[in-house]
Amino acid sequence: MGKKRVTLADVARLAGLSTTAASMILTGRPDTRLSPEAHKKVHDAAASLGYRPNVAARALRTDKSRSIAFISDYVATTRFASGLIRGALAAAEDAKHVMLLLETGGEPAREIQAVEAAIDRQVDGLIFAAMRAREVFVPDISITVPVVMLNGTSARFPVSVLPDEYQGGRMAVQLLQDADIAEGIVLLGHNAKQEEGLFRSETISRRFEGIRDAMADAGLAFLAELSCWNWEPNFGYELTRKQIKSQRPRALLCLNDRLAFGAYQALAEAGLRIPEDVALVSFDNDEIASYLRPGLTTIGLPHEQMGRRAVELLLGAAETTQPHLLEMPTIMRGSLPRTL
């Protein structure tokens, strides 16, 4: 037979106090009016018996389980957005909450199962997280606890935490200006005319807006805008190689680091030096960006801060419906020339 669970009554009996008194002491009530000696007896008894509170019973009494659910598509099974989980876990621990992690692979049936599993466990709130910023599908089932969207948006649940992509786009252009680069700039990954009518995510659209507004404010124009739908290294390589043959750029503004990885390869094959011949600035701060030589200057995604903020908003029952935008940090490395 399994070992019998130690109860609050057992602790009270060993301490020589009532169950009510033991409960007030163990839950940290500041107004117990019990002596320091009584507090010591209860804590010593709990430690001696190995007492652990019954979370389910407490949830029934207080209507709070001190647990939250983190439901995501691929955040847990990929390294790219794992910072979202790290930040959320840290904030949950600080608030003395347990975080349940549920991964769905973006499949609607599994998303429904995840929500139902979380609600069955009486969580105090739900965080819906996306690996890449986008509109997130939320199952059309009854959800009566607070919800925060992390790295995503939902018309149904307006409280969201997102990177400030507009500010990040402007900063990328500012970095080129700070490096005294005003001509020969190629935008790698997007062409507004060619992609007219095609929908990317709302957050990525803000990145485009920030870039274009900053270019216009500075009186700058792109040498070329190279479109590709999938921002992967092979497309960065092919587009950069073709651009070099047509007209060599002075700088590449890459819309994510994976495009920049391919561009590095194409530039190396052409015998062009970074940043002396061609400078690069990018977005996301993928781990590999720091391993390139020279390192890739990039506008990072504040994933850990975003995860932490989502938990803080969830447990604080945020009333605002405006997106909470977090500043995207600049990570300076060697792909931009240094100026005096």
matplotlib code that plots the C-alpha trace (Angstrom):
import matplotlib.pyplot as plt

x = [0.0, 1.1, 2.1, -0.8, -0.9, -0.1, -3.0, -3.4, -5.1, -1.9, 0.2, -2.2, -2.2, 1.6, 1.8, -0.9, -3.1, -6.4, -6.6, -7.9, -4.8, -2.4, -4.1, -3.8, -0.1, 0.7, -1.1, 0.8, -2.1, -0.6, -3.4, -3.4, -2.7, -0.9, 2.4, 5.8, 6.1, 2.8, 4.2, 7.4, 5.5, 3.4, 6.3, 8.4, 5.5, 5.0, 8.6, 8.9, 5.9, 6.7, 3.4, 2.4, -0.8, -3.7, -3.8, -7.1, -8.8, -7.4, -8.7, -12.2, -12.0, -10.5, -11.5, -7.8, -5.5, -2.4, -1.7, -1.8, -1.7, 0.7, -0.7, 1.4, 1.9, 5.6, 7.2, 8.3, 9.6, 11.8, 14.7, 13.6, 11.0, 12.0, 12.7, 8.9, 8.7, 11.7, 10.3, 6.8, 8.2, 10.3, 7.3, 5.1, 7.6, 8.0, 4.2, 4.3, 2.2, 2.7, 2.7, 1.3, 2.9, 0.6, 1.9, -0.5, 1.5, -1.0, -3.6, -7.2, -8.3, -5.3, -5.9, -9.4, -8.0, -5.4, -8.0, -10.3, -7.5, -6.4, -10.0, -10.5, -7.5, -9.1, -6.2, -6.4, -5.7, -4.6, -1.7, -1.9, 1.6, 2.8, 6.3, 6.1, 4.0, 0.6, -3.2, -3.8, -6.7, -8.5, -11.0, -14.7, -15.4, -16.4, -13.4, -14.3, -10.7, -8.5, -6.6, -3.5, -2.2, 1.6, 3.4, 0.0, -3.4, -7.0, -10.2, -11.8, -9.2, -7.7, -5.0, -1.8, 2.0, 4.0, 7.4, 7.3, 8.0, 7.4, 10.1, 12.4, 11.9, 12.9, 15.9, 17.3, 17.3, 18.8, 21.7, 22.5, 22.3, 24.6, 27.1, 27.0, 25.2, 22.7, 22.9, 22.9, 20.5, 18.7, 15.6, 15.9, 12.6, 9.8, 8.6, 5.4, 4.2, 4.9, 3.2, 0.2, -2.9, -0.9, -1.3, 1.6, 1.1, -0.1, 3.1, 5.4, 3.4, 4.4, 8.0, 7.5, 5.8, 8.7, 11.3, 9.4, 8.6, 12.2, 13.5, 11.0, 11.9, 15.6, 15.0, 16.4, 15.3, 16.1, 18.3, 16.1, 13.4, 13.7, 10.6, 10.4, 7.6, 9.6, 12.4, 14.9, 18.6, 18.3, 16.2, 18.6, 21.4, 19.7, 18.4, 21.7, 23.6, 21.3, 21.6, 25.4, 25.4, 22.9, 24.3, 26.4, 24.7, 26.4, 24.1, 21.5, 18.6, 17.5, 14.0, 15.2, 18.4, 17.8, 17.8, 21.0, 22.6, 22.1, 23.3, 26.6, 27.2, 26.5, 28.8, 31.6, 31.3, 31.6, 34.7, 33.0, 33.9, 31.5, 31.2, 33.9, 32.2, 28.6, 27.1, 24.2, 21.5, 18.8, 16.0, 15.3, 18.7, 18.7, 21.4, 23.5, 23.8, 26.5, 28.5, 28.9, 32.1, 31.8, 28.8, 25.5, 24.1, 20.4, 17.3, 16.3, 13.0, 12.6, 11.1, 11.9, 10.6, 7.5, 6.9, 7.3, 5.0, 2.3, 2.2, 2.2, -0.8, -2.6, -2.3, -2.9, -6.1, -5.1, -8.0, -6.5, -7.3, -4.4, -1.5, 1.5, 4.5, 8.0, 11.1, 13.2, 16.8, 19.7, 22.5, 25.6, 28.1, 30.5, 28.3, 28.1, 31.1, 32.1, 32.2, 34.2]
y = [0.0, 3.5, 5.8, 7.8, 11.4, 13.7, 16.0, 19.4, 17.6, 15.6, 18.7, 20.4, 17.3, 17.1, 20.8, 20.6, 23.3, 23.4, 22.6, 26.2, 27.7, 25.4, 26.5, 30.2, 29.8, 27.7, 30.0, 33.0, 34.9, 38.1, 38.4, 35.0, 36.6, 33.4, 33.4, 33.0, 29.7, 28.5, 29.4, 27.5, 24.4, 24.3, 24.8, 22.3, 19.8, 20.3, 19.8, 16.7, 15.1, 16.2, 18.0, 19.3, 21.4, 19.8, 22.0, 20.6, 21.2, 24.7, 25.5, 24.4, 26.7, 29.8, 29.3, 29.6, 26.8, 28.9, 27.4, 28.7, 27.0, 27.9, 26.6, 27.0, 25.7, 24.9, 27.1, 24.1, 21.9, 24.5, 26.5, 29.7, 31.0, 29.1, 32.4, 32.9, 29.8, 30.8, 34.2, 32.9, 30.2, 32.7, 35.0, 32.2, 31.0, 34.5, 34.6, 31.1, 29.6, 26.3, 26.6, 23.7, 23.5, 22.2, 21.9, 21.5, 21.6, 24.1, 21.4, 22.6, 19.3, 19.3, 22.9, 22.1, 19.2, 21.5, 24.1, 21.5, 19.8, 23.2, 24.1, 20.7, 21.3, 24.6, 26.8, 30.5, 31.7, 30.8, 32.0, 31.3, 31.6, 31.4, 30.6, 33.3, 36.4, 35.9, 35.8, 32.8, 30.3, 30.0, 27.1, 28.3, 26.8, 28.5, 30.0, 31.8, 32.5, 35.4, 35.0, 36.7, 36.2, 36.0, 36.7, 36.6, 38.3, 37.2, 39.2, 37.2, 38.0, 41.4, 41.4, 40.6, 40.9, 41.6, 42.9, 46.5, 45.7, 49.2, 50.6, 47.7, 48.5, 52.1, 51.1, 48.9, 51.9, 54.1, 51.6, 52.0, 55.8, 55.6, 53.6, 56.4, 54.2, 56.1, 54.5, 51.0, 49.6, 46.4, 45.1, 41.4, 39.4, 41.8, 43.8, 45.7, 45.8, 42.2, 41.1, 43.4, 41.6, 38.9, 38.8, 38.3, 38.7, 42.0, 42.2, 41.7, 44.4, 46.8, 45.9, 46.9, 50.1, 51.0, 50.4, 52.4, 55.3, 55.6, 55.4, 58.2, 60.4, 60.1, 60.7, 57.3, 54.9, 51.2, 50.1, 47.0, 45.2, 41.4, 39.3, 35.8, 34.3, 31.9, 33.6, 30.7, 30.6, 29.2, 32.1, 34.6, 32.9, 32.9, 36.5, 37.9, 36.0, 37.4, 40.9, 40.8, 39.9, 42.7, 45.5, 45.1, 46.5, 48.5, 47.1, 44.4, 45.0, 41.4, 40.8, 38.0, 36.3, 33.2, 35.2, 36.8, 33.4, 32.7, 36.2, 35.6, 32.5, 34.3, 37.2, 34.9, 33.0, 36.3, 37.3, 40.2, 41.2, 42.0, 44.8, 46.5, 45.7, 44.9, 45.6, 43.7, 44.3, 41.9, 40.9, 38.2, 37.5, 33.8, 31.9, 31.3, 35.1, 35.2, 32.4, 33.9, 35.7, 38.6, 38.4, 39.5, 42.8, 42.3, 43.6, 41.0, 39.7, 40.2, 36.8, 36.3, 39.8, 39.0, 35.7, 37.4, 40.3, 37.8, 36.1, 39.5, 40.7, 37.4, 37.3, 41.1, 40.8, 43.5, 45.8, 47.5, 46.0, 47.7, 45.4, 45.6, 46.3, 45.5, 47.2, 45.1, 45.3, 46.1, 43.5, 45.1, 42.8, 43.1, 43.1, 46.9, 49.2, 51.1, 54.9, 57.3]
z = [0.0, -0.7, 2.1, 3.6, 2.7, 5.6, 6.3, 7.9, 10.9, 11.4, 11.5, 14.0, 16.2, 16.4, 17.1, 19.8, 18.1, 16.3, 12.6, 12.0, 13.8, 11.9, 8.6, 9.3, 10.1, 7.1, 4.7, 6.0, 7.5, 9.0, 11.6, 13.3, 16.8, 17.6, 19.5, 17.8, 19.7, 18.0, 14.6, 15.3, 16.5, 13.4, 10.9, 12.8, 12.7, 9.0, 8.3, 10.5, 8.8, 5.3, 4.9, 1.5, 1.1, -0.9, -3.9, -5.2, -1.8, -1.6, -5.1, -4.0, -1.0, -2.7, -6.3, -7.2, -8.2, -8.4, -11.8, -15.4, -18.8, -21.5, -24.8, -27.9, -31.4, -31.7, -29.0, -26.8, -29.6, -31.4, -30.2, -32.0, -29.5, -26.4, -24.6, -24.4, -22.1, -20.1, -19.3, -18.5, -16.3, -14.3, -13.8, -12.8, -10.3, -8.9, -8.4, -6.8, -9.6, -11.5, -15.3, -17.4, -20.8, -23.6, -27.2, -30.1, -33.3, -34.6, -35.1, -34.3, -32.7, -30.4, -29.5, -28.4, -26.3, -24.7, -23.7, -22.3, -20.4, -18.9, -17.9, -16.3, -14.1, -13.0, -14.1, -13.1, -16.7, -20.2, -22.3, -26.1, -27.6, -31.2, -32.4, -35.0, -34.5, -36.2, -35.6, -33.4, -33.7, -30.4, -30.2, -30.1, -26.7, -23.5, -21.6, -18.4, -17.1, -18.1, -21.5, -22.8, -26.3, -26.5, -29.8, -31.4, -31.7, -31.5, -32.1, -29.4, -26.7, -27.2, -24.5, -26.2, -25.9, -29.0, -30.1, -31.3, -34.9, -36.1, -33.8, -34.9, -38.6, -38.0, -36.0, -38.8, -41.1, -38.5, -38.1, -41.8, -41.5, -38.4, -40.6, -43.2, -45.8, -47.8, -51.2, -52.7, -50.0, -51.0, -49.1, -49.0, -48.6, -49.6, -52.5, -51.9, -55.5, -56.2, -53.0, -53.2, -52.0, -50.2, -46.4, -44.1, -40.4, -38.9, -36.9, -39.9, -41.7, -38.9, -39.6, -43.2, -42.2, -39.8, -42.5, -45.2, -42.9, -41.8, -45.3, -46.4, -43.4, -44.3, -48.0, -48.9, -51.6, -52.1, -54.9, -55.2, -53.3, -53.6, -52.8, -51.5, -49.5, -47.4, -45.5, -45.6, -46.3, -49.8, -50.9, -49.3, -51.2, -54.6, -54.4, -53.2, -55.9, -58.7, -57.2, -57.2, -60.9, -61.7, -59.6, -56.5, -53.4, -50.6, -48.0, -47.5, -45.1, -44.5, -43.1, -41.0, -40.0, -42.0, -45.2, -44.0, -43.5, -47.3, -48.2, -46.3, -48.4, -51.7, -50.8, -49.8, -53.1, -54.9, -53.0, -51.3, -47.8, -45.0, -44.1, -46.2, -49.5, -48.4, -45.0, -43.5, -40.9, -40.1, -37.6, -35.0, -33.4, -34.2, -32.2, -35.3, -35.9, -33.2, -34.8, -38.2, -39.0, -38.8, -36.5, -37.8, -36.5, -35.9, -34.3, -31.7, -30.5, -26.7, -26.1, -22.5, -21.5, -23.6, -21.7, -18.4, -19.3, -20.4, -17.0, -15.2, -17.3, -16.8, -13.0, -12.8, -14.7, -17.2, -18.1, -21.2, -24.6, -26.3, -27.4, -25.0, -27.3, -26.1, -27.5, -29.8, -28.7, -31.1, -31.1, -32.6, -34.3, -37.1, -40.2, -40.2, -40.6, -37.5, -37.8, -35.7]

ax = plt.figure().add_subplot(projection="3d")
ax.plot(x, y, z, "-o")
ax.set_aspect("equal")
plt.show()
